[in-house]
Amino acid sequence: MHFKDGYRIIDNKKQFVMGINYLPASTGHSIKFYTEPDFKEIEADCKLMASMQFKVVRIGLPYDMVDNNKNENSVITANLEKFISLCDANKLKVIPTFFHLASFQEDPKAVRPEWTKADHYYTSDASFSYITKYMEILALHFASDDRIFAWDVGNEPYWHAGFPAKNSSGVPDRTIMTAYAKKLVSKFHSLGFKQPLTFGADHASIVQEVGADIVGLMDVSDFVSSHFYSKYNYDMFKFEEINSFRDTYFGTYIMKFSQHNDKPLACFEFGNSTMQISEENQAVYQRVLSYSCFIAGANSLLPWAFCDIDQKVRHLYNINAQQELEFGLLRADKSPKPAAKELQDFINTINAIDLEQYSFAKPEAAIYIDKAYYERLSINFNIYPNAYMLARAANIPVSFVRHDEDLSRYKLLFVPNGLLTIEEMDRITSFTEQGGTVYMSFNKHIHAMAPGYLQNLFGFKLLDYRRMPKNFEVFLNEEYTPENGENRLVFQGMEPPPSTYTYYKIEPKSAEVIACDKNDQPVLSVNTYGRGCAIACMFPVEMLMARTDDAFQNIPAYLFYSAALKHSSIKQEVSSDNPFVELGLMKSKGSEHLLFLINHEPSAQSLKLKFEKEPKGINDFKTGSVAGKILSLDANEVRILRLMTV
């Protein structure tokens, strides 16, 4: 057994695994790392990685090294064996990762061979033969090697050919890559590899049209391997400044969205280049993301990367790849950046927690991913991250659930894009009838939904719909107003002008109105249906948040999700009045629990904790000092409280 409760089993117990992505400073991504390695440098680096308490090292194995020259292949396998041996001498496991086209980095004028071209890359027998040849070579030496932690059989495979997989008509087709992944995994197993495998998938597989279906890649993997870089997406999303709310929640969104059927979660790449941000900001990002990923259920973290790349090999990187030189936790001379210290503090803290005694509860709420997610990617890529962030701002732990998964595991479903098929609506109606709570935001074309769903499930009659106003106000009923008494939400400053967003006018039948606009038109309603209830929002709030600068700082729209929680059967054991502080409750089998608090804003935050059952005492986990329910956190501070139950 490789995993238990999502964690890797090592020495017969659950362990959280800290690892690192490794490239020597002297070579960077160059193929010379493999053909002409400096083992003196590598040996010193292995000792340093071990001293930093890393347990695994992830390295790339470019397919470009494979040719028909048996002597060269034997040199490559011999060098890999020596690298693995140096790691093993320092108690480091290795994750070999297959990727492509490293050699073309050295020669930008090189002509790409036919086998890499997108129109036949994923279906060509010649291409597949070339790819699997390396597997065959490695299987002879390492198929049963327990020094190998896992295999990443395709690092971001949709980038291999540089274009999305396309069908014969030249249209991106995700089934092509899924079939390719299945075929590759089948070959892997036929060669006798015993270690677990994964496909390393980055944020592009979820937010861009790269011809990949994240479910297709993860279903053939033994565990989810997620990569995310928020700074690479600042132009697609309205991220605020570095280390702010949306910037620091993007990573766990990508990781959680990638999970299917409860596969174990790992983060194999994340980080920021100090060529793009300051070393201090890199350190803060490392702190917030490490703890947030741990709360979200990650079983391992591997930052990118160990060290910066020496300026002497800068010429190997084109102008668009210069940031790759400075992703390291260490500088090229191996002196530590502030991020290295942050990571050491995180490792020491997590190592002090016995995962056999403490665990996070599985979320009882989920965000429903519609069946046509990729077909509507142009709007969905913005809707879903903001739905996730609204839920987290409301202190609601959430998973993602797809149309083919069991909905009955959850008590509350958020449906941020209400344009669903009849089959999907029937399942959601049944979920509600049997006691679940569903929250749905109505988007464009919801007026095409069968009237029966609107009147029966949601309890209202549709009267009209129109273009979303540029600026409008929403007023919550008193019982849904937060403790500060502010019940007014002002939506303004959306970009682009919401010409495609729809605002619905309804007549309540059995539904209760819980929020109105300034003209007393219903905006949020709740209707009892069967043993459950259905909450409806008359406009796409998630999309509006996505298209508004500083939205979470200025618009407390998370109160809509809080209203849905209020009507569910979920009991919040702990919550707070501050949407920017993430909470993570780790319960034990004994007399105490651990409460993680993460400030997702680069400014100080105060909060008041609320418990379903008051703890007998609250202490700081690190210092042991007594703490209370009213707290102040510094900018991006992480704090852990020990809650005494007896």
C-alpha positions in Angstrom: 0.0 0.0 0.0 1.4 3.4 -1.0 -1.2 5.7 0.6 -3.5 5.9 3.6 -6.0 8.7 4.2 -4.3 10.5 1.3 -0.8 10.4 2.9 2.2 8.4 1.7 3.0 5.4 3.9 6.7 5.5 4.9 8.1 3.2 7.6 4.6 1.9 8.2 3.1 5.3 9.1 1.5 8.3 7.4 3.9 11.0 6.5 3.8 14.4 4.9 6.6 14.5 2.4 8.7 17.5 1.7 10.7 17.4 -1.6 12.4 19.7 -4.0 12.8 20.1 -7.8 16.4 20.0 -8.7 18.6 21.4 -11.4 22.3 22.0 -10.9 23.2 25.7 -10.8 26.0 25.1 -13.4 23.8 23.6 -16.1 20.2 24.5 -15.4 17.8 22.8 -17.9 20.7 22.0 -20.3 21.0 18.4 -21.4 24.5 18.5 -20.1 23.1 17.8 -16.7 22.5 14.3 -18.0 25.3 13.8 -20.5 28.2 15.6 -18.8 27.2 15.9 -15.1 29.4 17.5 -12.5 29.1 14.9 -9.8 31.2 16.9 -7.3 28.6 19.7 -7.5 25.7 17.2 -7.4 27.1 15.4 -4.3 27.5 18.7 -2.4 23.9 19.6 -3.4 22.6 16.3 -2.2 24.2 16.8 1.2 22.7 20.3 1.3 19.2 19.1 0.3 19.3 16.4 3.1 20.4 19.0 5.6 17.3 21.1 4.6 15.2 18.0 5.6 14.0 17.2 2.1 13.0 13.6 1.6 12.6 13.4 -2.2 14.2 15.0 -5.2 12.4 15.5 -8.5 14.5 15.6 -11.7 13.7 15.8 -15.4 14.6 13.1 -17.9 14.3 14.7 -21.3 13.4 12.3 -24.1 15.9 14.2 -26.3 18.6 12.0 -24.9 17.3 8.9 -26.5 18.7 7.8 -29.9 19.9 4.6 -31.5 23.4 4.9 -30.1 23.5 2.2 -27.4 26.8 3.5 -26.0 25.2 6.9 -25.3 22.1 5.3 -23.8 24.4 3.3 -21.4 26.2 6.5 -20.4 22.8 8.1 -19.6 21.6 5.2 -17.5 25.0 5.0 -15.7 24.8 8.7 -14.9 21.3 8.4 -13.6 22.4 5.4 -11.5 25.2 7.5 -10.0 22.8 10.4 -9.3 20.3 8.1 -7.6 23.1 6.6 -5.5 24.3 10.0 -4.3 20.7 10.8 -3.3 20.4 7.4 -1.6 23.6 8.0 0.4 21.8 11.1 1.8 18.5 9.3 2.4 16.8 11.1 -0.5 14.3 9.3 -2.8 14.1 10.3 -6.4 11.1 11.2 -8.7 12.3 10.9 -12.3 10.1 13.0 -14.7 9.8 12.5 -18.4 9.7 15.7 -20.5 10.6 16.9 -23.9 12.7 19.2 -26.0 15.4 20.2 -23.5 18.0 20.2 -26.3 16.1 22.9 -28.3 16.6 25.3 -25.5 20.3 25.4 -26.4 19.8 26.0 -30.1 16.8 28.2 -30.8 17.3 27.7 -34.5 17.0 24.0 -34.3 14.3 22.5 -36.4 11.8 20.4 -34.5 11.7 16.8 -35.7 8.5 15.5 -37.3 7.6 13.3 -34.4 7.0 16.3 -32.1 4.5 18.1 -34.4 1.1 18.5 -33.0 -1.0 17.2 -35.8 0.0 13.6 -35.2 2.1 13.7 -32.0 -0.4 11.9 -29.8 -1.6 9.3 -32.4 1.6 8.6 -34.4 3.1 5.1 -33.8 6.5 6.6 -34.6 6.1 9.3 -31.9 4.9 6.8 -29.4 7.8 4.4 -30.1 10.2 7.2 -29.6 8.6 8.2 -26.3 8.4 4.7 -24.9 12.0 3.8 -25.9 13.3 5.7 -22.9 10.9 3.8 -20.7 12.2 0.5 -22.0 15.8 1.5 -21.3 15.0 2.6 -17.8 12.8 -0.4 -17.0 15.8 -2.6 -17.4 17.6 -0.8 -14.5 15.0 0.8 -12.3 11.6 -0.8 -12.6 11.7 -2.3 -9.1 14.2 0.1 -7.5 12.9 1.2 -4.1 15.1 4.3 -4.3 12.6 5.6 -6.8 9.7 7.4 -4.9 7.4 7.7 -7.9 7.5 8.3 -11.7 6.1 11.4 -13.4 5.5 9.8 -16.8 4.6 13.1 -18.5 5.5 16.5 -17.2 2.7 18.8 -18.5 2.3 16.6 -21.6 0.1 19.1 -23.5 3.2 21.3 -23.9 5.3 18.5 -25.4 4.3 19.3 -29.0 3.7 23.0 -28.3 0.0 23.0 -29.3 -3.2 21.4 -28.2 -4.0 17.9 -29.4 -6.2 18.2 -32.5 -8.5 16.0 -34.4 -8.4 15.5 -38.2 -10.4 18.7 -38.6 -7.7 20.7 -36.8 -10.0 21.3 -33.7 -8.6 20.8 -30.2 -9.8 17.4 -28.9 -9.2 16.4 -25.3 -10.1 12.8 -25.9 -6.9 12.4 -28.0 -4.6 13.3 -25.1 -6.7 11.1 -22.7 -6.3 8.1 -25.0 -2.5 8.9 -25.3 -2.2 9.0 -21.5 -4.0 5.7 -21.1 -1.8 4.1 -23.8 1.4 5.5 -22.1 0.4 4.2 -18.7 -0.5 0.8 -20.1 3.0 0.6 -21.6 4.6 1.7 -18.3 2.8 -1.1 -16.4 3.7 -3.7 -19.1 7.3 -3.0 -18.5 7.1 -4.0 -14.9 7.5 -0.7 -13.1 6.4 -1.2 -9.4 6.5 2.4 -8.2 3.4 4.7 -8.3 3.0 7.0 -11.3 1.5 10.3 -12.1 1.1 12.9 -14.8 2.4 16.3 -13.7 -0.4 18.7 -14.7 -0.2 22.5 -14.3 -2.8 25.2 -14.1 -3.0 25.4 -18.0 -4.9 22.1 -18.1 -7.7 23.8 -16.2 -7.7 27.4 -17.3 -6.5 27.3 -20.9 -7.4 25.4 -24.1 -4.4 23.1 -24.3 -6.3 20.1 -25.5 -6.2 18.4 -22.1 -8.9 17.0 -19.8 -7.5 17.1 -16.2 -9.8 14.1 -15.3 -8.4 12.1 -18.2 -4.8 12.6 -16.9 -5.6 12.0 -13.3 -7.8 9.0 -13.7 -4.8 7.0 -15.1 -2.5 8.3 -12.3 -2.0 6.8 -8.9 -2.1 10.2 -7.4 -2.8 13.8 -8.4 0.3 15.8 -9.2 -0.5 19.5 -9.4 1.6 22.5 -10.7 0.7 26.1 -10.3 2.2 29.5 -10.8 -0.1 32.4 -10.0 2.2 35.1 -11.5 2.0 33.4 -14.9 -1.8 34.1 -14.8 -2.0 37.7 -13.6 -3.1 38.7 -17.1 -5.9 36.2 -17.2 -7.3 36.8 -13.7 -7.7 39.9 -11.7 -5.1 39.0 -9.1 -4.3 41.8 -6.8 -0.8 42.5 -5.5 1.6 39.6 -4.7 0.5 37.6 -1.6 -3.0 38.9 -1.6 -6.2 36.9 -1.3 -6.7 35.7 -4.9 -3.0 35.3 -5.6 -2.5 33.0 -2.6 -5.7 31.0 -3.0 -5.1 30.2 -6.7 -2.7 27.3 -5.9 -5.0 25.3 -3.7 -7.9 26.0 -6.2 -5.9 24.3 -8.9 -4.9 21.5 -6.7 -8.4 20.8 -5.4 -10.0 21.1 -8.9 -7.5 18.5 -10.2 -8.7 15.9 -7.8 -11.1 13.2 -9.0 -12.6 10.3 -7.0 -10.6 11.2 -3.9 -7.2 10.5 -5.5 -4.3 11.5 -3.1 -3.1 15.1 -3.7 0.5 16.2 -4.3 1.9 19.5 -5.3 5.0 18.8 -7.5 5.7 22.4 -8.6 5.0 25.9 -7.3 6.9 29.0 -6.6 7.9 32.5 -7.8 11.0 33.8 -9.5 13.0 36.5 -7.7 13.6 38.0 -11.1 9.9 39.0 -11.0 9.3 39.7 -7.3 11.5 40.5 -4.3 13.2 37.7 -2.3 11.1 38.9 0.7 7.8 38.4 -1.3 9.0 35.0 -2.5 9.5 34.0 1.1 6.0 35.1 2.2 4.4 33.3 -0.8 6.3 30.2 0.2 4.9 30.4 3.8 1.3 31.0 2.9 1.1 28.5 0.1 2.9 25.7 2.1 0.4 25.9 5.0 -2.6 26.5 2.7 -1.8 23.4 0.6 -1.4 21.4 3.8 -4.8 22.5 5.0 -6.3 21.7 1.5 -5.1 18.0 1.8 -1.7 17.9 0.0 0.4 14.9 1.0 3.6 16.4 -0.3 5.1 19.7 -1.5 7.9 20.2 -3.9 8.8 23.8 -4.5 10.3 24.9 -7.8 13.3 24.9 -7.3 16.4 24.1 -5.2 18.7 26.9 -6.4 19.1 29.6 -8.9 20.9 28.9 -12.2 24.3 30.4 -12.8 24.4 33.5 -14.9 27.1 31.8 -17.0 24.4 29.7 -18.7 21.9 32.6 -19.2 22.5 32.4 -22.9 20.8 29.0 -23.0 17.5 30.7 -22.2 15.5 32.8 -24.6 14.2 36.2 -23.6 10.8 34.8 -22.6 12.4 32.3 -20.2 14.9 34.4 -18.3 12.8 34.2 -15.1 13.7 30.5 -15.0 17.1 31.5 -13.7 15.9 32.7 -10.3 13.2 30.3 -8.9 15.6 28.9 -6.3 15.2 28.7 -2.6 19.0 29.2 -2.7 21.0 31.5 -4.8 23.4 30.1 -7.4 26.2 30.3 -4.9 24.0 28.2 -2.5 23.5 30.9 0.0 19.9 30.8 1.3 17.2 33.2 0.3 14.6 34.1 2.9 12.3 31.5 1.3 14.6 28.7 2.5 14.1 29.8 6.1 10.3 29.9 5.7 10.3 26.4 4.3 12.5 25.1 7.1 10.1 26.6 9.7 7.2 24.9 7.9 9.0 21.5 7.8 9.8 21.7 11.5 6.2 22.6 12.3 4.6 19.8 10.3 7.2 17.3 11.5 6.0 18.0 15.0 2.5 16.9 14.2 1.7 13.2 14.4 -0.5 12.4 11.4 -1.5 9.1 13.0 -3.2 11.2 15.7 -4.4 14.4 13.9 -6.4 14.7 10.7 -8.5 17.1 8.7 -12.2 16.2 8.3 -13.3 15.7 4.7 -15.4 18.7 3.4 -19.1 18.3 3.6 -19.6 21.0 0.9 -18.6 20.8 -2.7 -18.5 23.0 -5.8 -20.2 21.2 -8.7 -18.3 21.2 -12.0 -20.7 21.1 -14.9 -20.4 18.4 -17.5 -19.6 20.9 -20.3 -16.9 22.7 -18.3 -14.3 22.7 -21.1 -16.9 23.5 -23.8 -17.6 26.7 -21.8 -14.0 27.3 -20.8 -14.1 30.9 -21.9 -16.3 31.8 -19.0 -15.7 28.8 -16.6 -12.0 29.5 -16.2 -13.0 32.6 -14.3 -16.2 31.4 -12.6 -14.8 28.5 -10.7 -11.7 30.0 -9.0 -13.9 32.8 -7.6 -16.5 30.3 -6.5 -13.8 28.5 -4.5 -12.5 31.7 -3.0 -16.0 32.8 -2.0 -16.5 29.5 -0.2 -13.1 29.8 1.6 -13.9 33.4 2.5 -17.1 32.1 4.2 -15.0 29.6 6.2 -16.4 26.7 4.3 -14.0 23.8 3.4 -14.9 22.6 0.0 -14.1 19.9 -2.5 -15.0 19.8 -6.2 -17.4 17.2 -7.5 -18.1 16.2 -11.1 -21.3 15.1 -12.8 -20.3 11.4 -12.7 -19.4 11.4 -9.0 -21.5 10.6 -5.9 -23.3 13.8 -4.7 -24.7 12.1 -1.6 -21.3 12.4 0.1 -22.1 16.1 0.6 -24.6 18.2 2.4 -24.1 21.4 0.4 -23.5 22.0 -3.3 -22.5 25.2 -4.9 -23.4 25.4 -8.6 -21.6 28.6 -9.9 -22.7 28.0 -13.5 -26.4 27.1 -13.7 -26.4 26.2 -17.3 -26.7 22.4 -16.9 -28.2 19.5 -18.9 -31.6 18.0 -18.0 -29.7 14.9 -16.6 -27.6 17.1 -14.3 -30.6 19.1 -13.1 -32.5 15.9 -12.3 -29.5 14.7 -10.2 -29.3 18.1 -8.4 -33.1 18.1 -7.8 -32.9 14.6 -6.4 -29.9 15.6 -4.2 -32.1 18.5 -2.8 -35.2 16.4 -2.4 -33.2 13.9 -0.3 -32.0 16.5 2.2 -29.2 18.4 0.5 -28.8 22.1 0.0 -28.0 23.5 -3.4 -26.9 27.1 -4.2 -27.0 28.1 -7.8 -25.9 31.3 -9.6 -28.0 32.0 -12.7 -25.9 32.8 -15.7 -26.7 33.7 -19.3 -29.4 31.5 -21.0 -30.7 30.2 -17.7 -34.1 31.3 -19.0 -33.9 28.3 -21.3 -34.1 26.0 -18.2 -37.4 24.0 -18.1 -39.9 26.1 -16.1 -40.6 23.2 -13.8 -37.1 23.4 -12.3 -37.5 27.1 -11.7 -40.9 26.9 -10.1 -40.7 23.6 -8.3 -37.1 23.4 -7.2 -36.4 27.1 -6.7 -39.9 28.3 -6.0 -40.3 31.2 -8.3 -41.6 32.2 -11.7 -39.3 33.9 -14.2 -40.8 37.3 -15.3 -38.0 38.9 -17.3 -34.2 39.1 -17.9 -32.0 41.9 -19.0 -28.4 43.0 -19.3 -26.6 43.3 -16.0 -26.4 46.9 -14.8 -22.9 48.3 -14.5 -23.4 49.4 -10.9 -26.0 48.1 -8.5 -26.6 47.5 -4.8 -27.8 44.4 -2.9 -29.3 44.5 0.6 -29.3 41.3 2.8 -32.1 40.6 5.2 -31.2 41.1 8.8 -30.7 37.5 9.8 -28.0 37.1 7.1 -26.2 40.3 8.1 -22.7 39.8 9.7 -21.9 41.0 13.2 -20.6 44.3 12.0 -24.2 45.1 10.8 -23.2 46.0 7.2 -25.9 44.4 5.0 -25.2 46.5 1.8 -23.1 45.1 -1.0 -22.1 47.5 -3.8 -21.1 45.9 -7.2 -19.3 48.3 -9.4 -16.2 48.7 -11.6 -16.6 45.5 -13.6 -14.4 44.9 -16.6 -15.3 44.5 -19.4 -18.8 46.0 -19.2 -21.2 43.1 -18.5 -23.0 43.1 -21.8 -23.2 39.3 -21.7 -24.2 39.0 -18.1 -27.9 38.5 -17.3 -29.9 39.9 -14.4 -33.1 38.0 -13.8 -36.5 39.4 -12.6 -38.6 36.8 -10.8 -41.9 36.5 -8.9 -41.5 34.3 -5.8 -44.1 31.6 -5.4 -43.0 29.3 -2.5 -39.5 30.9 -2.3 -38.5 33.3 0.5 -36.5 36.3 -0.6 -33.4 36.9 1.5 -31.8 39.7 -0.5 -33.1 42.5 -2.8 -31.7 45.3 -4.9 -32.5 48.9 -4.3 -35.7 48.5 -6.3 -36.9 45.7 -4.0 -36.3 43.1 -6.8 -35.3 39.7 -5.4 -31.6 38.9 -5.8 -31.3 35.9 -3.5 -34.0 33.5 -2.6 -34.4 30.2 -0.7 -37.0 27.5 -1.3 -37.7 24.4 0.7 -37.9 21.3 -1.6 -38.4 17.8 -0.2 -36.1 17.5 2.8 -33.6 20.0 1.5 -33.6 23.5 0.1 -32.5 25.5 -3.0 -30.9 28.9 -2.9 -30.9 30.9 -6.1 -28.8 34.0 -7.1 -30.4 36.1 -9.9 -27.0 37.1 -11.4 -23.6 35.4 -11.9 -21.9 36.7 -8.8 -18.8 34.6 -9.3 -18.3 36.1 -12.8 -18.8 39.6 -11.5 -16.2 39.0 -8.8 -13.8 37.7 -11.4 -14.1 40.8 -13.5 -13.8 43.4 -10.7 -10.6 44.8 -9.4 -10.1 44.3 -5.6 -13.4 42.5 -5.5 -12.9 40.5 -2.4 -11.5 43.6 -0.6 -14.5 45.7 -1.4 -17.5 43.4 -1.9 -18.4 40.9 0.9 -20.2 38.6 -1.6 -19.1 35.6 0.4 -22.2 36.4 2.5 -24.2 34.7 -0.3 -22.4 31.5 0.3 -22.7 32.0 4.1 -26.5 32.2 3.6 -26.4 28.8 1.8 -24.4 27.3 4.6 -27.0 28.7 7.1 -29.7 26.6 5.3 -27.6 23.4 5.2 -27.2 20.7 7.8 -23.5 21.4 8.1 -22.3 22.3 11.6 -19.4 24.7 11.6 -17.2 23.7 14.5 -15.2 26.9 14.1 -15.6 30.1 12.1 -14.4 33.7 12.2 -15.7 37.1 11.2 -12.8 37.8 8.9 -13.0 36.5 5.3 -9.3 36.9 4.6 -8.1 34.5 7.3 -8.2 30.8 6.3 -9.1 28.4 9.0 -8.1 24.7 9.1 -9.2 22.5 11.9 -7.1 19.4 12.5 -8.9 17.1 15.0 -7.2 14.5 17.1 -8.2 11.2 18.7 -7.3 12.7 22.1 -8.2 15.8 24.2 -6.9 18.5 21.9 -7.3 19.8 18.3 -5.1 22.1 16.2 -6.5 25.2 14.5 -4.5 26.7 11.6 -5.0 30.4 10.8 -3.5 31.9 7.6 -3.8 35.5 6.8 -4.1 35.7 3.0 -3.7 39.4 2.8 -0.4 41.5 2.9 -1.9 43.6 5.7 -2.6 43.0 9.3 -6.0 41.5 10.1 -8.1 41.1 13.3 -10.7 38.4 13.8 -13.0 36.9 16.3 -13.3 33.1 16.5 -16.6 31.4 17.0 -16.9 27.8 18.2 -19.8 25.4 18.1 -18.5 23.9 21.3 -16.3 26.2 23.4 -12.8 24.8 24.0 -11.6 24.5 27.6 -8.4 26.4 26.7 -6.6 27.9 23.8 -2.8 28.0 23.6 -0.3 28.9 20.9 1.1 25.7 19.3 4.6 27.0 19.0 5.1 29.2 22.1 2.6 27.6 24.5 1.3 31.0 25.5 -2.4 31.4 26.3 -4.5 32.8 23.5 -8.1 34.0 23.2 -10.9 34.1 20.7 -10.1 37.7 19.6 -6.8 37.8 17.7 -4.7 40.0 15.5 -2.5 38.6 12.7 0.3 40.4 11.0 0.5 40.6 7.2 0.4 37.1 5.8 1.0 35.6 9.2 0.4 32.0 9.9 -0.5 30.9 13.5 -1.5 27.6 14.9 -3.6 27.3 18.1 -4.0 24.2 20.3 -7.6 23.8 21.4 -8.1 21.9 24.6 -11.3 19.9 24.7 -11.2 18.7 28.3 
